[in-house]
Amino acid sequence: MPIFSTSIQLHNADENDLLLLDNELKQGLFTTERGSTVQKVKSHLDNFIKVRYLREGNLLIQDVIDSVWQAARKTGKKFTFSVVRKRN
């Protein structure tokens, strides 16, 4: 069964935004990637929180992208993300 890995950056986010994102993704059957931690990055240009999740299933990558986009959008923050299909 395919496994998809996603890395999400929420810009200028706080803990409540992170909790909302986590809740939305877990409702969509995503799990926190093993060994990953929440990274808080502060720079002179931007502050963001970076998290990683996995989604397993017989899905198209576009379905995973759509789910991540919808979950991140609900935070109301700017965001960037990537989704890759892991090799089995």
Secondary structure, DSSP 8 states (H G I E B T S, - for coil): --EEEEEEEEET--HHHHHHHHHHHHHTT-EE-TT---EEEE-SS-EEEEEEEEEESS--HHHHHHHHHHHHHTTTS-EEEEEEEE--
